[in-house]
Amino acid sequence: MTEQLDAGLIGEKIAESGQLSDPGDGLEVGRARRRKEDARLITGRTTWTDNIQLPGMLYVAFLRSPIAHARITRVDTSAARGRPGVVAVLSGRDFAGEQGSLPCAWTVTEDIVVPDHPPMAADEVRYVGEAVACVVATDRYKAADALEAIEVDYEPLEAVLDMTEALTEGSPKVHEAGNRAFTWKFSGGDVDAAFRDAPVVIERTYVQQRLIPSAMEPRAVVATTDGAAFTIYSATQIPHVLRVMLALTTGIPEHLLRVVAPDVGGGFGSKLQVTAEEVLCLLLTRRLGKPVKWTESRSEGNLTVHHGRDQIQRISVAAERDGRIRGVRVDLLADMGAYLMLVTPGIPLLGAFMYNGIYKMDAYDFTCTGVFTTKMPTDAYRGAGRPEATFAIERAVDELAHELGMDPLEVRRRNWITHREFPYTTVAGLTYDSGNYEAATDRAMALFGYDKLRAEQADRRDRGDPVQLGIGVSTYTEMCGLAPSRVLGSLSYGAGGWEHATVRLLPTGKVEVVTGSSPHGQGHETAWSQIAADALGVPFEDVSVLHGDTAIAPKGMDTYGSRSLVVGGVAVLHACEKVKDKARRLAAHMLEASADDIEFSSGAFTVRGTSQGKTIQELALAAFAAHDLPDGFEPRLDADVTFDPENFSFPHGTHLCAAEVDTETGMVRIRSYVAVDDVGTVVNPLIVEGQVHGGIAQGVAQALFEEAVYDTDGNLLTTTMADYLIPSAADLPDFITDRTETPATSNPLGVKGVGEAGTIASTPAVVNAIVDALRPYGVDDVPMPCTPERVWRILADSGAAPARPAAAGWGGAGESEGGLR
């Protein structure tokens, strides 16, 4: 169990050694090291994109459509051009010949509709917030002020907001080709046979509300040119992908384009994108010959950062009376928004392979329809399809347990893959390589006090306590470490899943690791240093990690989908092994021995059976001096590796939530929360704890707090932090976290992804707890977010006659303008 460490004690330990714990085996992997990055990140002594100042830099502000759907009939920029400090004012038609179309890299079916997506609208706007003009000025405030002088005339068109209505005959069209973007089908086994004459069939519809990513650092872009080559600095998760896509979109040759991701303050998928602002800033610097900068405001970000989730899930489960699941059928509507952005169509399909969860069954059928609406496009958000799938199956299994009068954990035990059955190929066709669901669940139950809480729940129900206790269960697995390339290709994904690393042993014996995995807060510099230190036998402090700049790290596929460690970290390990192979050959030469007789341990190469040897640092200097090298040996100890995994990784775990629900007010309070996750071998426990805590916070936020709300005209009502409720630390419960460890067999480190696990598991655990508390009132669902008002109204509709809703506060917001939050 994670201990509550005294802050002063932590400070003393860090000051003494830079580490929090030592596993005692002398190795770095497994050691809870303080992150190397933290000193500069926490104190602000670093470079964020908005910190960048270049000589003669100009500032960009964008005028955005106030209407969800309209034709642009006139844009008059003349008055704005005369404003103080204004250098240029441009509309979409000024960019029409050069701006191209923002890319969609995941065309999931042959007949998918991929509309043109201009970075700046020239003829028609399709969501509130779409850029229609921009001002370039000598400072950001003059640029913003000049926007009010631009006149735009719109011819309003009907907004398209409801996915179901959008697919009906006669619905207004978002695009001329219609509102259906694609229909994608997938199945395994005979679903009709599984449902035919099934003793029990559970059918439920769940809504994944639309979410707005809120990274610590807003998006920002700086673009500059020397007249021939171009450099763009961006708060992005994907500098390498961005470079390729910008070259294809703008026509700037890729070799003349450098992309830099400085330190980036969070992303959660929202910065896995090629944005309109990145393209337009690059075009502006090309046009004006001067550097330009744009930094979004929070309200601008809520409008124009791609949104997450927004799905309607219809799930059916066929089962035997003993609880064994026969089959699952899923029919999904996924809101694409107004356009298909970089990986928009593929996000719901990532969940297609996860609706079966950790369970054995005979058959499975999945259909997804992507729908255009006049809203901000959706795309990747922490978990990207997997949280949605896990929510649906974990909610449905709880409903099955209720139907059968069984304990929810017992139903799960009767259906999950046992640890003796791994590797196991699921009905969805994925091969889970390792796992132990029994061990994780047993540990979670012990920490949670499951039986004691069930007894308390029964007592409260017997007494008619107005504050009911609910217990929520979520047993999950996920496919992460987005790879391998062949599988992604079979799903029509536009890129591979490989990752690149370079390891260089410098003449002084220090180590440089160059990684194509570009971090935005995950701790790559620390974890990669730990991996390299163990592999090469050098001190942790002697390793530096370079990343995020295509001029320094020219090859990479970047960071998303919990792929950094299981792909990027393994690439680093393989590069270290290649460096050691070179060093072994040099050592054999210098020691006048066969390479087969050279052993490596603790940073030194020795001749087997003797004490004669050379340290790896001595060999680095010898390679640099090049005075006595084997024939054909290049005077360097470095290596490059491009690693493409053969399989995904499959972390898993059990999350348990105890929630108290006040039936008189609708208030929800999480009383206790236990998370036991299995992420394989742990490189740095401190980083893992941080990822789990942050993930749970985001999953709880979806369950209780967050929702993007549009009115009937397509206006986003939740444009500020006052309207879009994000929980603070004070709003969240304490978490008890622990781990089981079942190493992955798909990579030599034995690691599995962890970045999205907490988010995937926590949302169904919380909602299951709320519904469990309200079962005596005939409630079988509470739509998210489960705010006090929403809970209160559902209880009122059930005939429970509660007294009044709670005021907005812990557990969710109250009523918002335009409807129920």
C-alpha positions in Angstrom: 0.0 0.0 0.0 1.2 3.5 -0.8 2.3 5.1 2.5 1.5 8.7 3.3 5.1 10.0 3.5 5.8 13.0 5.6 6.7 16.0 3.4 9.7 17.0 5.5 11.1 13.4 5.4 10.7 13.4 1.7 12.6 16.6 1.4 15.4 15.3 3.6 15.7 12.1 1.6 15.8 14.0 -1.7 18.4 16.3 -0.4 20.6 13.4 0.7 20.4 11.1 -2.2 17.9 12.3 -4.9 15.9 9.1 -4.4 12.9 8.1 -2.3 13.5 4.4 -2.0 16.0 1.7 -2.9 14.9 -1.8 -3.7 18.2 -3.0 -2.2 19.5 -4.9 -5.2 21.8 -2.1 -6.5 19.7 -1.7 -9.6 18.0 1.5 -10.8 14.9 -0.2 -12.3 12.5 -0.5 -9.4 13.9 2.5 -7.5 11.6 5.4 -6.6 13.9 8.1 -7.9 13.0 11.7 -7.7 12.4 12.9 -11.3 15.3 14.7 -12.9 12.9 17.0 -14.6 11.1 18.2 -11.5 13.5 20.9 -10.4 13.1 22.9 -13.5 9.5 22.1 -14.1 8.2 22.9 -10.7 10.2 26.0 -10.2 9.5 27.3 -13.7 13.1 27.4 -14.7 12.5 25.9 -18.1 11.3 26.8 -21.5 7.6 26.6 -22.3 6.5 27.6 -25.8 4.9 30.9 -24.4 8.3 31.8 -22.8 10.0 31.9 -26.2 10.9 35.5 -27.3 12.5 36.0 -30.7 13.8 39.3 -32.2 11.1 41.2 -34.1 8.4 38.7 -33.0 4.8 39.4 -33.9 1.6 38.2 -32.2 -1.4 36.5 -33.6 -5.1 36.6 -32.5 -7.9 34.7 -34.2 -11.4 35.9 -34.8 -13.7 32.9 -34.3 -17.2 32.2 -35.5 -20.0 32.9 -32.9 -22.4 30.8 -35.0 -22.4 27.0 -35.1 -23.4 26.7 -38.8 -23.4 29.5 -41.4 -22.2 30.6 -44.8 -19.7 33.4 -44.7 -21.0 36.1 -47.1 -18.6 39.0 -46.3 -15.4 39.6 -44.3 -14.3 43.2 -44.1 -10.8 43.6 -42.5 -10.1 47.2 -43.6 -10.9 48.9 -40.3 -8.8 46.5 -38.4 -5.8 47.2 -40.5 -5.7 50.8 -39.3 -5.6 49.8 -35.6 -2.4 50.7 -33.7 0.3 48.1 -33.9 -1.4 46.0 -36.5 0.9 44.5 -39.2 -1.6 42.3 -41.1 -5.2 41.2 -41.1 -6.2 38.1 -43.1 -9.4 36.1 -43.7 -9.8 32.6 -44.8 -10.0 33.6 -48.5 -6.5 35.2 -48.1 -5.2 31.7 -47.2 -7.3 29.8 -49.6 -4.5 29.0 -52.1 -2.0 27.8 -49.6 -3.6 26.5 -46.4 -4.6 23.1 -47.7 -6.7 20.8 -45.5 -5.9 19.6 -42.0 -5.0 15.9 -42.1 -6.9 12.9 -41.0 -4.5 10.0 -40.7 -7.0 7.2 -39.9 -9.5 6.6 -42.7 -11.1 3.6 -41.1 -13.2 2.4 -44.0 -12.9 2.5 -47.8 -16.1 4.6 -48.1 -15.4 7.0 -45.2 -16.4 10.6 -45.8 -13.4 12.9 -45.2 -14.5 16.5 -45.8 -12.0 19.2 -46.6 -10.9 20.9 -43.3 -9.4 24.3 -44.0 -7.4 25.7 -41.1 -9.3 28.9 -41.5 -12.9 28.9 -42.8 -13.3 30.7 -46.1 -16.9 30.0 -47.2 -18.7 28.1 -44.4 -18.4 27.7 -40.6 -19.4 24.4 -39.0 -18.9 25.0 -35.2 -18.7 27.8 -32.8 -15.0 28.8 -32.5 -13.9 28.0 -36.0 -11.4 30.6 -37.2 -12.6 33.1 -39.8 -9.9 35.8 -39.7 -6.7 36.7 -37.9 -4.8 39.8 -36.8 -1.0 40.0 -36.6 0.3 42.8 -34.4 3.3 44.0 -32.4 1.9 42.7 -29.2 -0.8 40.2 -28.2 -3.1 42.8 -26.7 -3.2 45.0 -29.8 -3.9 41.9 -31.9 -6.8 40.9 -29.6 -8.2 44.5 -29.6 -8.1 44.8 -33.3 -10.4 41.7 -33.7 -13.4 43.8 -32.8 -12.9 45.9 -35.9 -13.3 43.0 -38.3 -16.8 42.8 -39.8 -18.2 39.4 -40.8 -21.6 38.7 -42.3 -23.1 35.3 -41.8 -26.0 33.5 -43.4 -27.2 31.2 -40.7 -27.8 27.5 -41.4 -29.4 24.9 -39.1 -27.2 23.5 -36.4 -26.9 19.7 -36.2 -26.4 18.6 -32.6 -28.1 15.3 -31.9 -26.4 12.2 -33.3 -29.6 10.2 -33.7 -31.5 13.0 -35.4 -28.5 13.7 -37.6 -28.9 10.2 -39.2 -32.6 10.6 -39.9 -34.0 11.4 -43.4 -34.3 15.1 -44.0 -31.9 16.2 -41.2 -29.9 19.3 -42.0 -26.5 18.4 -43.4 -23.2 19.3 -41.8 -21.5 18.5 -45.1 -22.9 18.0 -48.6 -22.1 14.3 -48.5 -24.3 13.8 -45.4 -23.9 13.3 -41.7 -22.7 9.7 -41.7 -18.9 9.6 -41.7 -18.6 5.8 -41.7 -19.9 2.6 -40.4 -17.4 0.1 -39.1 -18.3 -3.5 -38.2 -16.3 -6.2 -36.3 -17.3 -9.6 -35.0 -16.0 -12.8 -33.5 -18.0 -16.0 -33.1 -21.7 -16.6 -33.8 -23.5 -13.8 -32.1 -26.9 -14.8 -33.2 -26.4 -18.3 -31.7 -25.1 -16.7 -28.5 -28.2 -14.6 -28.0 -30.7 -17.2 -29.4 -32.6 -18.7 -26.4 -30.2 -17.1 -24.0 -31.8 -17.4 -20.5 -30.7 -13.9 -19.6 -30.3 -10.9 -21.9 -29.3 -7.5 -20.5 -29.8 -4.5 -22.8 -28.6 -1.0 -21.7 -27.8 2.3 -23.3 -25.1 4.5 -21.8 -24.0 8.0 -22.8 -20.4 9.0 -22.7 -20.7 12.8 -22.2 -18.5 15.1 -24.2 -15.4 16.2 -22.2 -13.0 19.1 -22.6 -9.3 18.3 -22.0 -7.7 20.9 -19.7 -3.9 20.5 -19.7 -1.9 22.6 -17.3 -0.3 24.4 -20.2 -2.5 25.9 -22.8 -1.7 25.4 -26.5 1.0 27.8 -27.9 2.8 28.1 -31.1 5.9 30.1 -32.3 6.9 29.9 -35.9 10.0 31.5 -37.4 12.1 31.4 -40.6 15.5 32.4 -41.8 14.2 32.9 -45.4 14.8 29.3 -46.4 14.2 26.9 -43.5 11.5 27.1 -40.9 11.3 26.3 -37.2 8.0 25.8 -35.3 7.9 25.5 -31.5 4.7 24.0 -30.3 3.2 22.6 -27.1 2.7 19.3 -28.8 2.8 15.6 -27.9 3.9 14.7 -31.5 6.8 16.8 -32.9 7.8 14.1 -35.4 4.3 13.4 -36.7 3.6 17.2 -36.8 6.7 17.8 -38.9 5.6 15.2 -41.5 2.0 16.5 -41.6 3.0 20.2 -41.8 5.2 19.4 -44.7 2.4 17.6 -46.5 -0.1 20.3 -45.7 1.9 23.4 -46.4 4.2 22.2 -49.1 7.3 23.2 -47.1 10.0 20.5 -47.8 10.3 18.3 -44.7 14.1 18.7 -44.6 13.7 22.5 -44.3 11.2 22.2 -41.4 12.3 21.8 -37.8 9.7 21.1 -35.1 10.5 21.6 -31.4 8.4 20.6 -28.5 9.9 22.4 -25.5 8.9 21.3 -22.0 5.2 20.7 -22.4 2.7 21.0 -19.5 0.4 18.1 -20.0 -1.6 16.8 -23.0 -3.8 13.8 -22.2 -4.3 13.4 -26.0 -5.4 17.0 -26.5 -1.9 17.8 -28.0 -1.9 14.7 -30.2 -3.0 16.9 -33.1 -2.1 18.9 -36.1 -4.0 22.1 -35.3 -5.2 25.0 -37.4 -3.1 27.4 -35.4 0.1 25.5 -36.1 -0.5 25.5 -39.9 -1.6 29.2 -39.9 1.3 30.4 -37.8 3.7 28.6 -40.2 2.0 30.2 -43.2 2.1 33.7 -41.5 5.8 33.5 -40.8 6.4 32.4 -44.5 4.3 35.3 -45.7 5.6 38.0 -43.4 9.2 36.8 -43.0 9.1 37.4 -39.2 8.5 35.2 -36.2 5.0 34.9 -35.0 3.5 33.7 -31.7 0.0 32.5 -30.6 -1.0 31.4 -27.2 -4.6 30.4 -26.5 -6.7 31.7 -23.6 -8.6 29.2 -21.5 -12.0 30.1 -23.0 -10.5 29.9 -26.4 -9.1 26.5 -25.6 -12.4 25.2 -24.4 -13.9 26.1 -27.7 -11.1 24.9 -30.0 -9.1 22.1 -28.3 -10.5 18.9 -29.7 -13.0 17.3 -27.3 -13.2 13.8 -25.9 -15.7 10.9 -25.6 -19.3 11.9 -26.8 -20.7 8.5 -27.6 -24.0 6.7 -27.3 -23.4 3.0 -26.4 -26.0 0.4 -26.8 -24.7 -2.8 -25.2 -26.4 -6.2 -24.9 -25.1 -9.1 -22.9 -26.4 -12.7 -23.2 -25.8 -15.0 -20.3 -26.6 -18.3 -18.6 -28.5 -18.4 -15.3 -25.2 -19.3 -13.5 -23.8 -16.0 -14.7 -21.6 -17.2 -17.6 -21.5 -14.7 -20.4 -22.4 -16.2 -23.8 -22.0 -13.1 -26.0 -21.9 -9.3 -26.2 -23.3 -7.1 -28.8 -22.4 -3.3 -29.1 -24.0 -0.7 -31.3 -22.1 2.6 -31.0 -22.8 6.1 -32.2 -19.7 8.3 -32.1 -19.8 12.1 -32.5 -17.1 13.1 -34.8 -17.9 16.8 -34.5 -17.7 19.0 -37.6 -14.6 17.5 -39.1 -12.3 14.5 -38.9 -9.1 15.5 -37.2 -5.8 13.6 -37.0 -7.1 10.3 -35.6 -10.8 11.2 -34.9 -12.4 8.2 -36.7 -10.1 5.6 -35.0 -10.7 6.6 -31.4 -14.0 4.7 -30.9 -12.5 1.7 -32.8 -9.7 1.4 -30.3 -12.4 0.5 -27.9 -13.8 -2.1 -30.3 -11.3 -4.7 -29.1 -12.0 -4.0 -25.4 -15.8 -4.3 -24.9 -15.1 -8.0 -24.0 -12.9 -6.8 -21.2 -11.2 -9.5 -19.2 -14.0 -12.0 -19.9 -14.3 -15.2 -21.8 -17.3 -15.5 -24.1 -18.4 -17.3 -27.2 -19.3 -14.4 -29.5 -19.0 -10.7 -29.9 -20.3 -8.2 -32.4 -19.4 -4.5 -32.7 -20.8 -1.8 -35.0 -19.7 1.8 -34.8 -21.3 4.7 -36.8 -19.3 8.0 -36.9 -21.6 11.0 -37.1 -20.9 14.6 -38.1 -22.4 17.4 -36.0 -21.9 21.1 -35.8 -19.7 20.9 -32.7 -15.9 21.0 -32.1 -14.4 17.8 -33.5 -13.6 15.0 -31.1 -10.3 13.1 -30.9 -8.0 11.4 -28.5 -8.5 12.0 -24.8 -6.8 10.0 -22.0 -7.6 6.4 -22.7 -9.0 7.0 -26.2 -11.8 4.5 -26.7 -10.7 2.2 -24.0 -12.4 4.1 -21.0 -15.6 4.1 -23.0 -15.5 0.4 -23.7 -14.5 -0.5 -20.1 -17.4 1.7 -18.7 -20.0 -0.1 -20.9 -18.9 -3.7 -20.1 -18.3 -3.0 -16.4 -21.7 -1.3 -16.0 -23.4 -4.1 -17.9 -21.7 -6.9 -15.8 -23.0 -5.1 -12.7 -26.5 -5.1 -14.3 -26.2 -8.8 -15.0 -25.2 -9.5 -11.4 -28.2 -7.6 -10.2 -30.5 -9.4 -12.5 -29.2 -12.8 -11.3 -29.1 -11.7 -7.6 -25.4 -12.4 -7.4 -22.5 -10.4 -6.0 -20.9 -8.4 -8.8 -17.4 -9.8 -8.0 -18.8 -13.4 -8.2 -20.1 -12.8 -11.7 -16.7 -11.5 -12.7 -14.9 -14.5 -11.2 -17.1 -16.8 -13.2 -16.2 -15.1 -16.4 -12.7 -13.8 -16.2 -9.6 -15.4 -17.8 -7.7 -17.2 -15.0 -4.0 -16.7 -14.6 -3.4 -20.3 -15.7 -4.9 -19.6 -19.1 -2.4 -17.0 -20.3 -1.5 -16.3 -23.0 -5.2 -16.1 -24.0 -6.6 -15.1 -27.4 -9.9 -13.2 -26.8 -13.1 -13.3 -28.8 -12.0 -10.0 -30.2 -8.8 -11.6 -31.6 -6.2 -10.0 -29.3 -3.7 -12.2 -27.5 -3.4 -11.2 -23.8 0.2 -12.3 -22.9 0.0 -12.3 -19.1 -2.1 -11.3 -16.2 -3.5 -12.4 -12.8 -6.9 -10.9 -12.3 -7.5 -13.1 -9.2 -4.4 -11.7 -7.4 -5.2 -8.1 -8.1 -8.9 -8.5 -7.0 -8.0 -10.4 -3.8 -5.5 -7.7 -2.9 -8.0 -4.9 -3.6 -10.7 -6.6 -1.5 -8.4 -7.0 1.4 -7.3 -3.3 1.3 -10.9 -2.2 0.8 -12.5 -4.3 3.5 -15.1 -5.5 1.1 -17.1 -7.9 3.3 -17.3 -5.3 6.1 -18.6 -2.6 3.8 -21.2 -5.0 2.4 -22.4 -5.7 5.9 -22.6 -1.9 6.6 -24.5 -1.5 3.4 -27.1 -4.1 4.4 -27.5 -2.5 7.8 -28.1 1.0 6.3 -30.7 -0.5 3.9 -32.5 -2.3 6.8 -32.6 0.9 8.8 -33.8 3.0 5.9 -30.8 5.4 6.4 -31.3 8.4 4.1 -27.5 8.2 3.3 -27.1 5.0 1.5 -23.8 3.2 0.9 -22.9 1.8 -2.6 -20.0 -0.4 -3.6 -18.6 -0.1 -7.1 -16.4 -2.6 -8.8 -14.3 -2.2 -11.9 -12.1 -5.0 -13.2 -10.3 -3.9 -16.3 -7.6 -4.5 -18.9 -6.5 -2.3 -21.8 -4.6 -2.6 -25.0 -1.8 0.0 -24.9 1.7 0.7 -26.2 0.1 1.6 -29.5 1.8 -0.8 -31.9 2.7 -3.0 -33.8 2.9 -1.3 -37.2 1.4 -4.3 -39.1 -1.7 -4.3 -36.9 -2.1 -0.6 -37.2 -1.8 -0.9 -41.0 -4.5 -3.5 -41.0 -6.8 -1.0 -39.3 -6.0 1.6 -42.0 -4.0 3.8 -39.6 -1.7 6.2 -41.5 1.5 5.5 -39.6 3.4 2.9 -37.7 3.8 2.0 -34.0 7.6 1.8 -33.9 9.9 4.0 -31.8 13.5 5.1 -32.2 16.4 5.5 -29.8 20.0 6.4 -30.0 22.5 5.8 -27.2 25.9 7.5 -27.2 28.8 6.7 -24.8 30.8 10.0 -24.7 34.6 10.1 -24.4 34.4 11.0 -20.7 32.2 8.0 -20.0 29.0 9.9 -19.7 25.9 8.7 -21.6 23.5 10.5 -24.0 20.2 8.9 -24.7 18.2 10.4 -27.7 14.6 9.3 -27.7 11.9 9.7 -30.3 9.3 9.5 -27.5 8.5 13.1 -26.7 7.3 13.7 -23.1 4.8 16.1 -21.7 5.1 15.4 -18.1 5.6 11.6 -17.8 9.1 11.6 -16.5 10.9 10.1 -19.5 14.3 11.7 -18.6 14.3 9.9 -15.2 12.9 6.5 -16.4 15.2 6.3 -19.5 18.2 7.2 -17.3 17.3 4.3 -14.9 17.1 1.9 -17.8 20.3 3.0 -19.4 22.2 3.1 -16.1 21.3 -0.5 -15.4 22.0 -1.7 -18.9 25.4 0.0 -19.2 26.5 -0.2 -15.5 26.9 3.6 -15.2 25.7 6.0 -12.5 22.1 7.3 -12.9 23.5 10.8 -12.7 25.8 10.2 -15.7 22.9 9.8 -18.1 21.2 12.6 -19.9 18.2 12.3 -22.1 17.5 14.4 -25.2 14.1 14.6 -26.8 11.4 16.8 -28.4 13.4 18.5 -31.2 13.5 17.0 -34.7 16.9 18.5 -35.3 18.3 16.6 -32.3 16.0 13.5 -32.3 15.2 13.2 -36.0 13.3 9.9 -35.8 10.3 9.1 -33.7 6.6 8.3 -33.4 6.1 10.3 -30.2 4.0 9.9 -27.1 0.3 8.7 -26.7 -1.6 5.5 -26.0 0.6 4.5 -23.0 3.4 3.6 -25.5 6.4 5.5 -24.2 7.9 2.9 -21.9 6.7 -0.3 -23.7 8.0 1.0 -27.0 10.3 3.9 -26.5 11.9 2.6 -23.3 12.4 -0.8 -24.8 14.1 0.9 -27.8 16.5 2.5 -25.4 17.3 -0.9 -23.8 18.0 -2.4 -27.2 20.3 0.5 -28.1 22.2 0.0 -24.9 22.7 -3.7 -25.7 24.1 -2.8 -29.1 26.5 -0.3 -27.5 27.6 -3.1 -25.1 28.2 -5.4 -28.0 30.5 -2.9 -29.6 32.3 -2.3 -26.3 32.7 -6.0 -25.8 34.4 -6.3 -29.2 36.8 -3.4 -28.3 37.4 -4.9 -24.8 38.3 -8.3 -26.3 40.8 -6.6 -28.7 42.4 -4.5 -25.9 42.5 -7.5 -23.5 43.8 -9.9 -26.2 41.0 -12.3 -25.6 38.1 -13.8 -27.6 34.9 -11.8 -27.5 33.1 -15.0 -26.4 35.3 -15.0 -23.2 34.4 -11.4 -22.3 31.9 -11.0 -19.4 30.0 -7.8 -18.5 29.0 -6.9 -15.0 28.5 -3.6 -13.1 29.9 -1.5 -15.9 33.1 -3.5 -16.5 34.2 -6.1 -19.1 36.4 -8.8 -17.8 38.0 -11.9 -19.2 36.2 -15.0 -17.8 37.9 -16.5 -14.9 40.3 -13.5 -14.3 40.2 -10.0 -12.8 41.7 -8.6 -16.0 39.2 -6.0 -17.5 38.3 -2.6 -18.7 35.5 -0.4 -17.5 33.0 0.9 -20.0 34.2 4.4 -19.4 37.8 3.3 -20.2 36.5 1.8 -23.4 34.6 5.0 -24.3 37.9 7.0 -24.1 39.8 4.4 -26.0 37.2 4.4 -28.8 37.5 8.2 -29.0 41.3 8.2 -29.1 41.2 5.5 -31.8 44.9 4.6 -31.2 44.3 0.9 -31.0 41.1 -0.3 -32.5 40.1 -3.7 -34.1 40.2 -3.7 -37.9 37.0 -2.1 -39.3 36.0 -0.7 -35.9 34.5 2.8 -36.1 35.9 5.2 -33.4 32.7 5.5 -31.5 30.5 3.7 -29.0 27.0 4.5 -30.0 24.0 2.7 -31.5 20.6 3.4 -33.1 17.6 1.2 -32.7 14.1 1.3 -34.2 11.9 -1.0 -32.2 8.5 -2.3 -33.5 6.7 -4.5 -30.9 5.0 -7.7 -31.9 2.0 -7.1 -29.7 0.3 -4.5 -27.5 0.8 -4.6 -23.8 -2.1 -5.4 -21.5 -2.1 -3.9 -18.0 -5.0 -4.7 -15.8 -6.3 -4.2 -12.3 -9.2 -4.0 -9.9 -10.6 -0.7 -8.6 -13.2 -0.6 -5.8 -15.1 2.5 -4.7 -17.4 3.0 -1.7 -19.7 6.0 -2.2 -22.2 7.5 0.2 -25.3 9.0 -1.5 -27.6 11.3 0.4 -31.0 10.4 -0.9 -32.5 13.6 0.4 -30.1 16.0 -1.4 -28.5 13.9 -4.2 -25.0 14.5 -2.7 -22.4 11.9 -3.5 -19.3 11.4 -1.3 -16.6 8.9 -2.1 -15.8 7.4 1.2 -13.0 5.1 0.2 -11.2 4.2 -3.1 -8.8 1.3 -3.6 -6.9 0.7 -6.8 -4.7 -2.4 -7.4 -3.1 -2.2 -10.8 -0.7 -4.6 -12.6 1.5 -2.8 -15.0 4.2 -5.5 -15.2 7.7 -4.6 -14.2 7.9 -1.2 -12.5 10.8 1.0 -13.5 10.0 3.9 -11.1 7.3 3.4 -8.4 7.0 7.1 -7.8 6.2 7.8 -11.4 3.7 4.9 -11.5 2.0 6.3 -8.4 1.7 9.7 -10.0 0.2 8.3 -13.2 -2.3 6.2 -11.3 -3.3 9.1 -9.1 -3.7 11.5 -12.0 -5.6 8.9 -14.0 -8.1 8.2 -11.2 -8.6 11.9 -10.8 -9.6 12.2 -14.5 -11.9 9.2 -14.3 -13.6 10.4 -11.2 -14.0 13.8 -12.8 -15.9 12.2 -15.7 -18.2 10.3 -13.3 -19.0 13.3 -11.1 -18.0 16.7 -12.5 -17.2 17.3 -16.1 -19.5 17.8 -19.1 -19.3 20.0 -22.2 -22.8 21.5 -22.7 -24.2 23.0 -25.9 -27.4 24.9 -26.2 -30.0 24.2 -28.9 -28.3 26.7 -31.3 -24.9 25.0 -31.0 -23.3 27.4 -28.6 -20.9 25.9 -26.1 -22.1 27.0 -22.6 -19.1 25.6 -20.7 -16.4 27.9 -22.1 -14.8 29.0 -18.8 -13.5 27.2 -15.6 -16.6 28.7 -13.9 -18.9 26.7 -16.2 -16.8 23.6 -16.9 -16.3 22.0 -13.5 -12.8 20.5 -13.0 -12.2 19.0 -9.5 -9.5 20.4 -7.4 -7.4 18.3 -5.0 -9.9 19.2 -2.2 -12.8 17.7 -4.3 -11.1 14.3 -4.7 -10.9 11.5 -2.1 -7.8 9.8 -0.8 -6.7 6.8 -2.8 -5.3 3.6 -1.5 -3.1 2.2 -4.3 -1.1 -1.0 -4.6 0.2 -3.2 -7.3 0.6 -6.8 -8.3 3.3 -7.6 -10.8 2.9 -9.9 -13.7 5.7 -9.1 -16.2 4.8 -8.7 -19.8 6.2 -11.4 -22.0 6.2 -9.2 -25.1 9.2 -7.1 -24.2 12.5 -7.8 -22.4 11.8 -5.2 -19.7 8.5 -6.9 -18.8 6.8 -3.6 -18.7 3.2 -2.6 -19.5 1.6 0.8 -19.9 0.3 2.8 -17.0 -0.5 6.3 -18.3 -4.2 5.7 -19.0 -5.0 2.8 -16.6 -6.4 5.0 -13.8 -8.8 6.8 -16.1 -10.0 3.6 -17.7 -10.8 1.9 -14.5 -12.1 4.6 -12.2 -15.2 5.9 -14.0 -17.2 2.7 -13.9 -16.1 2.0 -10.4 -17.6 5.3 -9.2 -20.8 5.1 -11.2 -21.3 1.5 -10.2 -21.0 2.6 -6.6 -23.7 5.3 -7.0 -26.1 3.0 -8.8 -25.5 0.3 -6.2 -26.4 2.7 -3.4 -29.7 3.6 -5.2 -30.8 0.0 -6.1 -33.4 0.0 -3.3 -35.1 2.9 -5.1 -35.4 1.1 -8.4 -32.6 3.1 -10.0 -30.4 1.2 -12.5 -28.5 4.1 -14.1 -27.4 7.7 -13.4 -26.2 9.5 -16.5 -22.8 11.1 -16.1 -21.8 13.4 -14.6 -23.6 12.2 -11.5 -24.2 15.7 -10.0 -26.3 16.2 -6.9 -29.1 17.6 -9.0 -29.1 14.8 -11.5 -29.1 12.2 -8.7 -31.9 14.1 -6.9 -34.1 14.3 -10.0 -33.6 10.6 -10.8 -34.7 9.7 -7.2 -37.6 12.0 -7.5 -38.7 10.3 -10.8 -38.3 7.0 -9.1 -40.9 7.9 -6.5 -38.5 8.0 -3.6 -39.6 11.6 -2.8 -36.3 13.0 -1.7 -36.4 16.5 0.0 -34.2 18.8 -2.1 -31.1 18.8 -4.3 -27.8 19.7 -2.8 -26.1 23.0 -3.7 -23.4 22.8 -6.3 -20.2 21.6 -4.6 -18.5 18.3 -3.8 -19.8 15.7 -6.2 -20.7 17.9 -9.1 -22.1 21.2 -10.4 -25.7 22.4 -10.0 -27.9 23.5 -12.8 -26.3 25.3 -15.7 -27.7 27.8 -18.1 -29.5 26.0 -20.9 -30.3 22.8 -19.1 -29.3 20.2 -16.6 -25.6 19.7 -16.1 
